Amino acid sequence: LLTTVLVLALAGVASAVELVTPPLNGASADEVLCALLNKDAVSRDVTIEVRDQNGQAVDSASFDLPRRAVASRSKEVSTGARYCHFTVEGPKNRYRAAACLVRGSPSRCVNALPAR
Protein backbone atom coordinates (compact mmCIF):
# COMPACT_ATOMS: atom_id res chain seq x y z
CA LEU A 1 0.00 0.00 0.00
CA LEU A 2 2.82 2.42 0.87
CA THR A 3 4.49 1.70 -2.48
CA THR A 4 1.26 2.45 -4.35
CA VAL A 5 0.79 5.74 -2.49
CA LEU A 6 4.41 6.73 -3.17
CA VAL A 7 4.12 5.94 -6.88
CA LEU A 8 0.88 7.93 -7.17
CA ALA A 9 2.39 10.87 -5.28
CA LEU A 10 5.47 10.96 -7.49
CA ALA A 11 3.36 10.72 -10.64
CA GLY A 12 1.73 14.03 -9.69
CA VAL A 13 5.04 15.87 -9.37
CA ALA A 14 5.70 18.09 -12.37
CA SER A 15 9.01 17.48 -14.04
CA ALA A 16 11.07 20.13 -15.79
CA VAL A 17 12.12 19.57 -19.38
CA GLU A 18 14.48 21.57 -21.57
CA LEU A 19 14.06 22.94 -25.08
CA VAL A 20 17.12 24.29 -26.91
CA THR A 21 17.57 26.06 -30.24
CA PRO A 22 20.55 25.85 -32.58
CA PRO A 23 22.85 28.91 -32.40
CA LEU A 24 22.26 32.02 -34.47
CA ASN A 25 25.05 34.28 -35.75
CA GLY A 26 24.50 37.88 -36.64
CA ALA A 27 26.06 41.33 -36.81
CA SER A 28 26.86 43.19 -33.60
CA ALA A 29 23.66 45.30 -33.80
CA ASP A 30 21.41 42.25 -34.32
CA GLU A 31 19.44 40.67 -31.47
CA VAL A 32 18.50 37.10 -30.73
CA LEU A 33 14.91 36.87 -29.52
CA CYS A 34 13.83 33.76 -27.61
CA ALA A 35 10.06 33.26 -27.77
CA LEU A 36 7.94 30.67 -25.93
CA LEU A 37 4.25 29.86 -26.38
CA ASN A 38 2.35 27.98 -23.65
CA LYS A 39 -0.27 25.97 -25.60
CA ASP A 40 -1.67 24.43 -22.43
CA ALA A 41 -4.99 25.30 -20.79
CA VAL A 42 -3.23 26.12 -17.50
CA SER A 43 -0.39 28.44 -16.42
CA ARG A 44 3.08 26.90 -16.31
CA ASP A 45 6.38 27.78 -14.60
CA VAL A 46 9.05 28.53 -17.21
CA THR A 47 12.57 29.93 -17.53
CA ILE A 48 13.80 31.58 -20.72
CA GLU A 49 17.54 32.10 -21.20
CA VAL A 50 19.57 33.69 -23.98
CA ARG A 51 22.96 31.97 -23.92
CA ASP A 52 26.30 32.76 -25.52
CA GLN A 53 28.45 30.35 -27.54
CA ASN A 54 30.01 29.08 -24.29
CA GLY A 55 26.66 28.15 -22.76
CA GLN A 56 26.62 31.05 -20.30
CA ALA A 57 23.29 32.81 -19.73
CA VAL A 58 23.52 36.46 -20.85
CA ASP A 59 19.84 37.16 -20.16
CA SER A 60 17.37 35.11 -18.12
CA ALA A 61 13.91 35.29 -16.58
CA SER A 62 11.72 32.83 -14.67
CA PHE A 63 8.00 33.34 -14.30
CA ASP A 64 4.51 31.85 -14.43
CA LEU A 65 3.47 31.84 -18.10
CA PRO A 66 -0.32 32.15 -18.41
CA ARG A 67 -2.27 29.69 -20.52
CA ARG A 68 -2.11 30.27 -24.27
CA ALA A 69 0.30 33.17 -23.80
CA VAL A 70 3.67 34.09 -25.33
CA ALA A 71 6.76 35.37 -23.50
CA SER A 72 10.18 36.33 -24.79
CA ARG A 73 13.68 37.52 -23.89
CA SER A 74 16.22 39.12 -26.20
CA LYS A 75 19.85 40.14 -26.21
CA GLU A 76 22.21 41.79 -28.68
CA VAL A 77 24.48 39.40 -30.52
CA SER A 78 27.59 41.60 -29.95
CA THR A 79 30.26 38.89 -30.42
CA GLY A 80 29.77 35.21 -31.21
CA ALA A 81 26.64 33.15 -31.56
CA ARG A 82 23.61 33.16 -29.29
CA TYR A 83 21.05 30.45 -28.69
CA CYS A 84 17.92 29.98 -26.59
CA HIS A 85 17.45 27.63 -23.67
CA PHE A 86 13.96 27.07 -22.23
CA THR A 87 13.19 25.15 -19.03
CA VAL A 88 9.50 24.31 -18.89
CA GLU A 89 7.10 22.44 -16.63
CA GLY A 90 5.43 19.36 -18.08
CA PRO A 91 5.63 17.70 -21.50
CA LYS A 92 7.44 19.45 -24.37
CA ASN A 93 4.41 19.13 -26.64
CA ARG A 94 2.57 21.76 -24.56
CA TYR A 95 4.93 24.45 -25.85
CA ARG A 96 6.26 26.02 -29.03
CA ALA A 97 9.62 27.75 -28.76
CA ALA A 98 12.00 29.40 -31.21
CA ALA A 99 14.98 31.69 -31.62
CA CYS A 100 14.71 34.60 -34.02
CA LEU A 101 17.51 36.79 -35.37
CA VAL A 102 16.10 40.32 -35.29
CA ARG A 103 17.58 43.01 -37.53
CA GLY A 104 16.87 46.47 -38.89
CA SER A 105 14.60 49.39 -38.23
CA PRO A 106 11.79 48.61 -38.07
CA SER A 107 12.84 45.36 -36.45
CA ARG A 108 12.11 42.18 -38.35
CA CYS A 109 12.92 38.53 -37.92
CA VAL A 110 15.38 37.53 -40.64
CA ASN A 111 16.04 33.95 -39.47
CA ALA A 112 14.08 31.71 -37.10
CA LEU A 113 15.00 28.31 -35.68
CA PRO A 114 12.69 26.05 -33.64
CA ALA A 115 13.68 24.67 -30.25
CA ARG A 116 13.81 20.92 -29.73
Secondary structure, DSSP 8 states (H G I E B T S, - for coil): -HHHHHHHHHHTS--EEEEE---B---TT-EEEEEEEE-SSS-EEEEEEEEETTS-EEEEEEEEE-TT-EEEEEEE--SS-EEEEEEEES-GGGEEEEEEEEETTTTEEEEEEE--
